[in-house]
Structure formats: structure tokens, C-alpha cells
């Protein structure tokens, strides 16, 4: 180890941190998501996943789960973005945000949560938003904030 250059040691540390952020696999995340969505069921509707991502949003070396989901009622749907954190004995929701328009894909890049959306144009009927937008959001503890 004494012969290794400092840059190599830093690289080794980064690789180790990256591996720990991937300790949660998608199968385990799906269990958390399915339990959460089951709890969202009411007489008026239920939650359905639109996509999820496992990422370290705050660079603490621990993965968070980012879920894009829709609450579907008999005549409506609302989109939600929810971040789950490891509370020591499992993952719990830390923050949620109402996503405007139709949302169908979520990803994470450089700590930002990116959501592919369709939003209403000036003359769009309520059924049919026509403007493509990539919403940008940042998780800030108990809140998810839209980044303008």
C-alpha cells in the first residue's frame, strides 16, 4: 500500500463508495414500492408505479429510492414523486411532490431527479397536454423542490 500514489487511493475510495450506493437492488426496491402503493389504496382509487430509480441523492454513500407513481381514481389521475430513505430498519417515505401534467419516466443525474412530462399548452383540451418538458427536482430532506 505504501507504493500506491495518493490519486490511486482516492480512486479506490470512490469505487468503494459507489459500490455501497448500489447495495440496494431493484428487486428489494420493488418490495418497498409495492408495500407503499398497497397502502395508498382507497375506495376511490389506487397507486400505480410509473418508474423508479435507485440513487444516492445526497452523496452520503447510502442509496435512496425515487418513485414516480400515479394515484388513479375513477375519473382522474395525479402524479407523485416520492423519495424513500433507509431508516435503519427498512425504507420509509421521506418526501413527496405533486408532479404537474402527465409523467412517464424518471431518472437521476448529478443528484437531480429528472421527470419526463407532458404539460398543458395554451389551447390544449384537458385530456391532451401537448408540450414536452423535463422537470428537474432536488430532494432536500423533508421536501422535494422543483429546480427552475
N, C-alpha and C positions, 0 to 999 in steps of 0.2 A: 504494500500500500504506500510506502514511503516514496517509491519511484513514480507514482502517479502524479500528474500535473493537477493543479487546483481546478482547471477547467473540466477535466475528466471527472473529478469528484462531484462537481456541481451538476454535470450531466447525469451522473449516476443517481444523484438525489432527485433530480427532476423525473427521471424514468420511474423511480420507486414511488414518488407521489402520484404520478399518472396511473400507475397500476392500482393503487389503493382507491382511486376515484372510480375505477371500473369494477370494484369488488361486488357491487350490486349488479346482477344480471337482469335481463329483460323479463325472464320468467318470474323472478322474485318481485320485480316491479309490477308485473301484471296481477299478481296476487293482491298487492296493496291497492292497486287501482280498482280491481273487481270488487273488493270489500267496500271501498269508498263509494263506488257507484251503486252498489246494492243498498247502502244506507240512504242514498238520495231518492229512492223510490217513494212516491206518494200516491194517493188516489188519483191525482191529476197528471201524473207523468213519471218519467224515469230518466236517469242519466245514461248517455252513451258516449263512449270514448271516440274521439276523432284522431287521436295520436298521442304518443308520449315519447319523452326523451330522458335519458339518464345523463346528468352532467353535474360537474362541480361548479355551481353558480357563483360562489363567493370565495373561491380559491383557498378553502380551508382543508383540502385533501379528502373531504367526505362528499360522496355523491348525493345529489338531490334528484327527485323525480319531478319532471314537469309534465303535467297532463293538460291536454286540450280536450274539452268534452262539451257536450250539448245536453241541456235539460229539455227533453221533448215532451210537450203536452199535447192535448188533443187538437189544438189549433195553433200552436206556437212552438218556437224553439228559442232558447237563449244559449249563447256560447260562454263558456267559462274557461279560464286559465287558472290552474291550481298548482302550487309548489308544495311538495311533501319533503319533510326533513326527517332524519334519523333521530328519534327522541331517546335513544338508548335501548328501548325495548320494542323497537319497531318504528315504522314510518307513520307520521301524522301530518295532516294538512297544516301548513304554516301560513299560507296566504292565498287569496283568490281574487280574481279580477274579471269583471264582465267585459267580454270582447264584443265590439260592435260589428254588425254585419254577419256575413257567413264566413266561417273559418274552417279550413280543412287540412292544414298541415302545420306542424310545429317543429322548430329546430333551435339549437343553441350555438352561438358563435361569439367567442370572446366575452363570455358572461352575459350576453344579451339574449333574450328569448325572442325568437322571430316567428311570427304567425302569418301565414298566407291567408289573406282575407279578400272578400268582395264586399264593397260598401256601396251605399246608395249614391247614384248620380242625381243631378238636378231634376230630371224628368222621368226617373225610374218609377215604375209601379212598385208597390210594397213587396211584391213577390220576387222581384228580379233585380237585385243590385248589379251594376254593370262595371264598376270601377275596381280594378285590381290594386291591392295595396299590400305591402309587407309591414305589418305592425311590429314595432320594436318595444320591448318591455324589459324592465330590470326589476329583479327581486330585491327588496330592501327590508328584510326581516319579516315584519308582520304585514307588509304591503307589497303589492306588485304595482309598479309605476310605469306609465306609458312614457317612452322616450320620444320626444319630438324631433 
